[in-house]
Amino acid sequence: MSPAPDERQRIRAAMDRILSGRPEHSNGALTIVALAVEAGVPRSALTHRHTGSKNEFCASRSADSRS
């Protein structure tokens, strides 16, 4: 299955919504599963194709939990 052309942008927008506490399509949990649901992409998109985005999200949620 090839990725949607706007997959990276959808992941970025979903990260912004979740991290700002404004989820639209998920429960807003700070998890990879919630991020995938929020972005409308399969979880494997984050664990295999967009690992940089996944790592950035994990780092951001760690920084938020320390604040």
MMTF fields as JSON, N, C-alpha, C and O atoms, coordinates in Angstrom:
{
  "mmtfVersion": "1.0.0",
  "mmtfProducer": "UNKNOWN",
  "numBonds": 267,
  "numAtoms": 268,
  "numGroups": 67,
  "numChains": 1,
  "numModels": 1,
  "chainsPerModel": [1],
  "groupsPerChain": [67],
  "chainIdList": ["A"],
  "bondAtomList": [4, 2, 8, 6, 12, 10, 16, 14, 20, 18, 24, 22, 28, 26, 32, 30, 36, 34, 40, 38, 44, 42, 48, 46, 52, 50, 56, 54, 60, 58, 64, 62, 68, 66, 72, 70, 76, 74, 80, 78, 84, 82, 88, 86, 92, 90, 96, 94, 100, 98, 104, 102, 108, 106, 112, 110, 116, 114, 120, 118, 124, 122, 128, 126, 132, 130, 136, 134, 140, 138, 144, 142, 148, 146, 152, 150, 156, 154, 160, 158, 164, 162, 168, 166, 172, 170, 176, 174, 180, 178, 184, 182, 188, 186, 192, 190, 196, 194, 200, 198, 204, 202, 208, 206, 212, 210, 216, 214, 220, 218, 224, 222, 228, 226, 232, 230, 236, 234, 240, 238, 244, 242, 248, 246, 252, 250, 256, 254, 260, 258, 264, 262],
  "bondOrderList": [1, 1, 1, 1, 1, 1, 1, 1, 1, 1, 1, 1, 1, 1, 1, 1, 1, 1, 1, 1, 1, 1, 1, 1, 1, 1, 1, 1, 1, 1, 1, 1, 1, 1, 1, 1, 1, 1, 1, 1, 1, 1, 1, 1, 1, 1, 1, 1, 1, 1, 1, 1, 1, 1, 1, 1, 1, 1, 1, 1, 1, 1, 1, 1, 1, 1],
  "groupList": [{"groupName": "MET", "atomNameList": ["N", "CA", "C", "O"], "elementList": ["N", "C", "C", "O"], "formalChargeList": [0, 0, 0, 0], "bondAtomList": [1, 0, 2, 1, 3, 2], "bondOrderList": [1, 1, 2], "singleLetterCode": "M", "chemCompType": "L-PEPTIDE LINKING"}, {"groupName": "SER", "atomNameList": ["N", "CA", "C", "O"], "elementList": ["N", "C", "C", "O"], "formalChargeList": [0, 0, 0, 0], "bondAtomList": [1, 0, 2, 1, 3, 2], "bondOrderList": [1, 1, 2], "singleLetterCode": "S", "chemCompType": "L-PEPTIDE LINKING"}, {"groupName": "PRO", "atomNameList": ["N", "CA", "C", "O"], "elementList": ["N", "C", "C", "O"], "formalChargeList": [0, 0, 0, 0], "bondAtomList": [1, 0, 2, 1, 3, 2], "bondOrderList": [1, 1, 2], "singleLetterCode": "P", "chemCompType": "L-PEPTIDE LINKING"}, {"groupName": "ALA", "atomNameList": ["N", "CA", "C", "O"], "elementList": ["N", "C", "C", "O"], "formalChargeList": [0, 0, 0, 0], "bondAtomList": [1, 0, 2, 1, 3, 2], "bondOrderList": [1, 1, 2], "singleLetterCode": "A", "chemCompType": "L-PEPTIDE LINKING"}, {"groupName": "ASP", "atomNameList": ["N", "CA", "C", "O"], "elementList": ["N", "C", "C", "O"], "formalChargeList": [0, 0, 0, 0], "bondAtomList": [1, 0, 2, 1, 3, 2], "bondOrderList": [1, 1, 2], "singleLetterCode": "D", "chemCompType": "L-PEPTIDE LINKING"}, {"groupName": "GLU", "atomNameList": ["N", "CA", "C", "O"], "elementList": ["N", "C", "C", "O"], "formalChargeList": [0, 0, 0, 0], "bondAtomList": [1, 0, 2, 1, 3, 2], "bondOrderList": [1, 1, 2], "singleLetterCode": "E", "chemCompType": "L-PEPTIDE LINKING"}, {"groupName": "ARG", "atomNameList": ["N", "CA", "C", "O"], "elementList": ["N", "C", "C", "O"], "formalChargeList": [0, 0, 0, 0], "bondAtomList": [1, 0, 2, 1, 3, 2], "bondOrderList": [1, 1, 2], "singleLetterCode": "R", "chemCompType": "L-PEPTIDE LINKING"}, {"groupName": "GLN", "atomNameList": ["N", "CA", "C", "O"], "elementList": ["N", "C", "C", "O"], "formalChargeList": [0, 0, 0, 0], "bondAtomList": [1, 0, 2, 1, 3, 2], "bondOrderList": [1, 1, 2], "singleLetterCode": "Q", "chemCompType": "L-PEPTIDE LINKING"}, {"groupName": "ILE", "atomNameList": ["N", "CA", "C", "O"], "elementList": ["N", "C", "C", "O"], "formalChargeList": [0, 0, 0, 0], "bondAtomList": [1, 0, 2, 1, 3, 2], "bondOrderList": [1, 1, 2], "singleLetterCode": "I", "chemCompType": "L-PEPTIDE LINKING"}, {"groupName": "LEU", "atomNameList": ["N", "CA", "C", "O"], "elementList": ["N", "C", "C", "O"], "formalChargeList": [0, 0, 0, 0], "bondAtomList": [1, 0, 2, 1, 3, 2], "bondOrderList": [1, 1, 2], "singleLetterCode": "L", "chemCompType": "L-PEPTIDE LINKING"}, {"groupName": "GLY", "atomNameList": ["N", "CA", "C", "O"], "elementList": ["N", "C", "C", "O"], "formalChargeList": [0, 0, 0, 0], "bondAtomList": [1, 0, 2, 1, 3, 2], "bondOrderList": [1, 1, 2], "singleLetterCode": "G", "chemCompType": "PEPTIDE LINKING"}, {"groupName": "HIS", "atomNameList": ["N", "CA", "C", "O"], "elementList": ["N", "C", "C", "O"], "formalChargeList": [0, 0, 0, 0], "bondAtomList": [1, 0, 2, 1, 3, 2], "bondOrderList": [1, 1, 2], "singleLetterCode": "H", "chemCompType": "L-PEPTIDE LINKING"}, {"groupName": "ASN", "atomNameList": ["N", "CA", "C", "O"], "elementList": ["N", "C", "C", "O"], "formalChargeList": [0, 0, 0, 0], "bondAtomList": [1, 0, 2, 1, 3, 2], "bondOrderList": [1, 1, 2], "singleLetterCode": "N", "chemCompType": "L-PEPTIDE LINKING"}, {"groupName": "THR", "atomNameList": ["N", "CA", "C", "O"], "elementList": ["N", "C", "C", "O"], "formalChargeList": [0, 0, 0, 0], "bondAtomList": [1, 0, 2, 1, 3, 2], "bondOrderList": [1, 1, 2], "singleLetterCode": "T", "chemCompType": "L-PEPTIDE LINKING"}, {"groupName": "VAL", "atomNameList": ["N", "CA", "C", "O"], "elementList": ["N", "C", "C", "O"], "formalChargeList": [0, 0, 0, 0], "bondAtomList": [1, 0, 2, 1, 3, 2], "bondOrderList": [1, 1, 2], "singleLetterCode": "V", "chemCompType": "L-PEPTIDE LINKING"}, {"groupName": "LYS", "atomNameList": ["N", "CA", "C", "O"], "elementList": ["N", "C", "C", "O"], "formalChargeList": [0, 0, 0, 0], "bondAtomList": [1, 0, 2, 1, 3, 2], "bondOrderList": [1, 1, 2], "singleLetterCode": "K", "chemCompType": "L-PEPTIDE LINKING"}, {"groupName": "PHE", "atomNameList": ["N", "CA", "C", "O"], "elementList": ["N", "C", "C", "O"], "formalChargeList": [0, 0, 0, 0], "bondAtomList": [1, 0, 2, 1, 3, 2], "bondOrderList": [1, 1, 2], "singleLetterCode": "F", "chemCompType": "L-PEPTIDE LINKING"}, {"groupName": "CYS", "atomNameList": ["N", "CA", "C", "O"], "elementList": ["N", "C", "C", "O"], "formalChargeList": [0, 0, 0, 0], "bondAtomList": [1, 0, 2, 1, 3, 2], "bondOrderList": [1, 1, 2], "singleLetterCode": "C", "chemCompType": "L-PEPTIDE LINKING"}],
  "groupTypeList": [0, 1, 2, 3, 2, 4, 5, 6, 7, 6, 8, 6, 3, 3, 0, 4, 6, 8, 9, 1, 10, 6, 2, 5, 11, 1, 12, 10, 3, 9, 13, 8, 14, 3, 9, 3, 14, 5, 3, 10, 14, 2, 6, 1, 3, 9, 13, 11, 6, 11, 13, 10, 1, 15, 12, 5, 16, 17, 3, 1, 6, 1, 3, 4, 1, 6, 1],
  "groupIdList": [1, 2, 3, 4, 5, 6, 7, 8, 9, 10, 11, 12, 13, 14, 15, 16, 17, 18, 19, 20, 21, 22, 23, 24, 25, 26, 27, 28, 29, 30, 31, 32, 33, 34, 35, 36, 37, 38, 39, 40, 41, 42, 43, 44, 45, 46, 47, 48, 49, 50, 51, 52, 53, 54, 55, 56, 57, 58, 59, 60, 61, 62, 63, 64, 65, 66, 67],
  "secStructList": [7, 7, 7, 7, 6, 6, 2, 2, 2, 2, 2, 2, 2, 2, 2, 2, 2, 2, 2, 6, 6, 7, 7, 1, 1, 1, 7, 7, 7, 1, 1, 2, 2, 2, 2, 2, 2, 2, 2, 6, 1, 7, 2, 2, 0, 0, 0, 0, 0, 7, 2, 2, 2, 2, 2, 2, 2, 2, 2, 2, 2, 2, 2, 2, 2, 2, 7],
  "xCoordList": [0.842, 0.0, 0.891, 1.75, 0.704, 1.529, 0.879, -0.343, 1.721, 1.19, 0.446, 0.719, -0.495, -1.205, -0.205, 0.705, -0.357, 0.614, 0.699, 1.744, -0.376, -0.38, -0.201, -0.494, 0.277, 0.38, 1.232, 0.823, 2.378, 3.259, 2.581, 2.708, 1.87, 1.172, 0.041, -0.196, -0.65, -1.731, -1.178, -1.794, -0.026, 0.605, 1.017, 0.79, 1.621, 2.045, 0.845, 0.908, -0.239, -1.439, -2.019, -2.46, -2.019, -2.531, -1.662, -2.182, -0.344, 0.561, 0.238, 0.139, 0.075, -0.231, -1.535, -1.61, -2.569, -3.86, -3.763, -4.268, -3.128, -3.039, -2.209, -2.614, -1.059, -0.172, -0.757, -0.386, -1.664, -2.304, -3.62, -4.312, -3.965, -5.175, -6.461, -7.522, -6.383, -7.557, -7.767, -7.887, -7.816, -8.007, -9.394, -10.359, -9.476, -10.749, -11.221, -12.421, -10.296, -10.661, -10.23, -10.456, -9.613, -9.133, -9.479, -10.097, -9.071, -9.307, -8.258, -8.349, -7.266, -6.262, -5.168, -4.35, -5.148, -4.096, -2.743, -2.646, -1.717, -0.365, 0.285, 1.323, -0.349, 0.139, 0.263, -0.347, 1.064, 1.229, -0.089, -0.413, -0.842, -2.133, -3.077, -3.722, -3.168, -4.044, -3.575, -4.394, -2.263, -1.727, -2.116, -2.515, -2.006, -2.388, -3.873, -4.252, -4.71, -6.151, -6.433, -7.202, -5.81, -6.017, -5.604, -6.258, -4.529, -4.032, -4.762, -4.664, -5.491, -6.167, -5.211, -5.409, -4.155, -3.162, -3.011, -3.319, -2.547, -2.295, -1.118, -0.214, -1.13, -0.048, 1.296, 2.313, 1.307, 2.566, 3.177, 4.388, 2.365, 2.92, 3.874, 4.886, 3.557, 4.403, 5.567, 6.65, 5.362, 6.424, 7.399, 8.482, 7.014, 7.89, 8.274, 9.44, 7.306, 7.594, 7.991, 8.851, 7.382, 7.594, 8.157, 7.602, 9.249, 9.831, 10.328, 10.324, 10.749, 11.175, 10.017, 10.183, 8.852, 7.661, 7.273, 6.902, 7.362, 7.043, 7.996, 7.565, 9.281, 10.267, 10.056, 10.207, 9.712, 9.44, 8.229, 8.249, 7.186, 5.997, 6.344, 5.916, 7.116, 7.51, 8.34, 8.16, 9.234, 10.054, 9.186, 9.395, 8.225, 7.338, 6.474, 6.28, 5.955, 5.097, 5.927, 5.422, 7.186, 8.061, 8.351, 8.37, 8.575, 8.826, 7.579, 7.687, 6.396, 5.147, 4.939, 4.442, 5.313, 5.09, 6.05, 5.782, 7.17, 8.121, 7.768, 8.303, 6.876, 6.516, 5.567, 5.166],
  "yCoordList": [-1.168, 0.0, 1.236, 1.375, 2.111, 3.316, 4.402, 4.463, 5.251, 6.285, 7.366, 7.614, 8.001, 9.14, 10.277, 10.434, 11.067, 12.138, 13.171, 13.796, 13.353, 14.356, 13.75, 14.393, 12.521, 11.799, 12.563, 12.698, 13.05, 13.763, 15.031, 15.342, 15.751, 16.957, 16.619, 17.347, 15.523, 15.098, 14.706, 14.99, 14.056, 13.68, 14.927, 15.021, 15.882, 17.142, 17.876, 18.33, 17.992, 18.677, 17.938, 18.566, 16.613, 15.817, 16.009, 16.117, 16.053, 16.301, 17.642, 17.747, 18.655, 19.993, 20.001, 20.596, 19.337, 19.301, 18.558, 19.037, 17.401, 16.616, 17.352, 17.45, 17.864, 18.519, 19.82, 20.263, 20.431, 21.655, 21.368, 22.29, 20.074, 19.688, 19.905, 20.076, 19.9, 20.119, 18.999, 19.277, 17.743, 16.652, 16.724, 17.155, 16.302, 16.287, 14.877, 14.652, 13.925, 12.59, 11.471, 10.299, 11.811, 10.785, 11.213, 12.255, 10.392, 10.741, 11.71, 12.141, 12.06, 13.031, 12.488, 13.249, 11.181, 10.581, 10.807, 10.886, 10.907, 11.134, 9.805, 9.432, 9.097, 7.795, 7.78, 8.588, 6.847, 6.683, 6.243, 6.663, 5.41, 4.954, 6.141, 6.275, 7.002, 8.173, 9.115, 9.691, 9.271, 10.124, 9.579, 10.343, 8.281, 7.671, 7.878, 8.228, 7.665, 7.866, 9.325, 9.618, 10.235, 11.673, 12.078, 12.911, 11.492, 11.819, 11.055, 11.415, 10.01, 9.199, 8.351, 8.135, 7.865, 7.023, 5.724, 5.693, 4.669, 3.44, 3.647, 4.432, 2.964, 3.074, 2.756, 3.346, 1.839, 1.475, 2.655, 2.684, 3.618, 4.808, 5.528, 6.077, 5.526, 6.191, 5.316, 5.826, 4.028, 3.148, 2.706, 2.206, 2.892, 2.451, 3.551, 3.66, 4.366, 5.372, 6.73, 7.408, 7.125, 8.47, 8.384, 8.953, 7.675, 7.49, 8.814, 8.988, 9.732, 11.042, 11.78, 12.386, 11.731, 12.365, 11.676, 12.329, 10.347, 9.595, 9.981, 10.199, 10.066, 10.419, 11.845, 12.116, 12.743, 14.125, 14.189, 14.915, 13.437, 13.395, 12.844, 13.389, 11.768, 11.173, 12.155, 12.25, 12.873, 13.859, 15.009, 15.497, 15.437, 16.532, 16.133, 16.923, 14.924, 14.513, 14.323, 14.547, 13.919, 13.803, 15.184, 15.359, 16.154, 17.529, 18.086, 18.779, 17.788, 18.266, 17.659, 18.329, 16.402, 15.755, 16.273, 16.151, 16.851, 17.424, 18.85, 19.383, 19.47, 20.872, 20.993, 22.1],
  "zCoordList": [0.0, 0.0, 0.0, 0.87, -0.938, -0.984, -0.122, 0.009, 0.458, 1.346, 0.577, -0.598, 1.257, 0.67, 0.481, 1.295, -0.572, -0.822, 0.303, 0.489, 1.044, 2.109, 3.509, 4.517, 3.551, 4.825, 5.852, 7.005, 5.46, 6.383, 6.93, 8.114, 6.073, 6.513, 7.48, 8.444, 7.224, 8.127, 9.486, 10.513, 9.5, 10.77, 11.537, 12.743, 10.842, 11.48, 12.086, 13.229, 11.329, 11.825, 13.029, 13.992, 12.976, 14.098, 15.338, 16.449, 15.155, 16.286, 16.924, 18.147, 16.107, 16.623, 17.411, 18.487, 16.874, 17.577, 18.894, 19.91, 18.899, 20.131, 21.177, 22.336, 20.776, 21.737, 22.277, 23.364, 21.529, 22.02, 22.738, 23.17, 22.866, 23.588, 22.81, 23.41, 21.468, 20.629, 19.613, 18.42, 20.051, 19.084, 18.447, 19.079, 17.206, 16.476, 16.136, 15.976, 16.024, 15.547, 16.485, 16.187, 17.611, 18.538, 19.96, 20.179, 20.915, 22.317, 22.851, 24.0, 22.036, 22.433, 23.332, 23.849, 23.521, 24.348, 23.685, 22.461, 24.491, 23.972, 23.607, 24.153, 22.67, 22.227, 20.706, 20.006, 20.221, 18.775, 18.141, 17.03, 18.832, 18.305, 18.14, 17.1, 19.151, 19.065, 17.958, 17.242, 17.817, 16.758, 15.392, 14.513, 15.205, 13.927, 13.652, 12.535, 14.654, 14.484, 14.147, 13.233, 14.886, 14.661, 13.243, 12.616, 12.748, 11.406, 10.306, 9.133, 10.673, 9.665, 8.861, 7.666, 9.532, 8.865, 9.662, 10.853, 9.023, 9.785, 10.746, 10.46, 11.852, 12.832, 12.189, 12.554, 11.247, 10.582, 9.827, 9.608, 9.431, 8.778, 9.725, 9.289, 11.01, 11.999, 12.435, 12.72, 12.49, 12.981, 11.904, 12.21, 10.617, 9.531, 8.544, 8.165, 8.125, 7.091, 7.656, 7.094, 8.746, 9.287, 10.703, 11.643, 10.832, 12.167, 12.749, 13.967, 11.912, 12.403, 13.059, 14.117, 12.438, 13.023, 14.322, 15.297, 14.326, 15.54, 16.66, 17.793, 16.358, 17.377, 17.879, 19.07, 16.98, 17.379, 18.314, 19.308, 17.997, 18.846, 20.226, 21.243, 20.257, 21.545, 22.371, 23.585, 21.727, 22.434, 22.946, 24.057, 22.151, 22.552, 23.728, 24.651, 23.708, 24.822, 26.08, 27.18, 25.953, 27.118, 27.7, 28.918, 26.829, 27.282, 27.97, 28.982, 27.426, 28.038, 29.419, 30.324, 29.585, 30.878, 31.947, 33.142, 31.511, 32.483, 32.866, 33.839, 32.113, 32.383, 33.548, 33.906]
}
